[in-house]
Amino acid sequence: MLYKAEFEDEEMEIFDADNHEEAVRGAYKFEKEHGTAFNLFLLNDKYDEIERLF
């Protein structure tokens, strides 16, 4: 599944994860590079946001 994380430095990362829990852990790993994650979305195959996790 595709996820998009948005960060305090106004950057975003799109990445694959097997489930929501893995996506949350993945978003937190990007915090070293981008600062605090403040949005995490599940995306469809067209990169549309279909669910907000946080």
C-alpha positions, 0 to 999 in steps of 0.5 A: 500500500502507498502512504504519504507523510507530511513534515514540519519542513513542508516536505513530503515522502511517499512510500510503501508499507504493508499495513498502517502500523508499518506506515507509522513507523516508516513516517517516524523514520523520516523525521530525522531528515524532515522534522516532526511528521504531522500528517500521514495518508493512505493513497490509492494507485492514482496517489489520491488521499483516501484515508488519514491516519494522523 
